[in-house]
Amino acid sequence: MSLLSISSNSSFGYVDQCVTSTPSGKFSLSESSCIVNCAQRCLDTSMIIMKRFQNMQQ
């Protein structure tokens, strides 16, 4: 499995892990914190993949 397919398959999977309550108008503090942390990890992973592709082109 390639890094790109892993990233694209898991990009929004964190929502299921973070949102544990019944959907309402607002996220709880812990849900918000979890979503921010997971989104940051997703961005970090995207940057790693982008750098890897850039290195492959050189």
C-alpha positions in Angstrom: 0.0 0.0 0.0 1.4 3.4 -1.0 1.8 6.4 1.3 -0.6 8.3 -0.9 -3.4 5.7 -0.6 -2.9 5.5 3.2 -3.2 9.2 3.5 -6.2 9.5 1.3 -8.0 6.7 3.0 -7.5 8.0 6.5 -7.8 11.8 5.9 -11.2 12.1 7.7 -11.2 8.9 9.7 -10.3 10.8 12.8 -13.8 12.3 13.0 -15.2 8.9 14.0 -12.6 8.5 16.7 -13.1 12.0 18.1 -16.8 12.6 18.0 -18.3 10.3 20.6 -21.4 12.2 21.6 -24.7 12.6 19.8 -24.3 15.3 17.0 -25.4 18.7 18.2 -24.6 22.3 17.4 -21.2 22.2 19.1 -18.3 19.9 19.8 -17.3 19.3 23.3 -13.9 20.6 24.5 -12.4 17.1 24.3 -13.8 16.5 20.8 -12.5 19.8 19.6 -9.1 19.1 21.0 -9.0 15.6 19.4 -10.1 16.9 16.0 -7.4 19.7 16.0 -4.7 17.2 17.0 -5.8 14.7 14.4 -6.1 17.3 11.7 -2.6 18.5 12.5 -1.3 14.9 12.2 -3.1 14.7 8.8 -1.4 17.9 7.6 2.0 16.7 8.8 1.5 13.4 7.0 0.6 15.3 3.8 3.7 17.3 4.1 5.9 14.2 4.5 4.3 12.6 1.4 4.7 15.8 -0.6 8.4 16.0 0.4 8.9 12.4 -0.5 7.4 13.0 -4.0 9.6 16.1 -4.4 12.7 14.0 -3.6 11.7 11.3 -6.0 11.5 13.9 -8.8 15.0 15.2 -8.2 
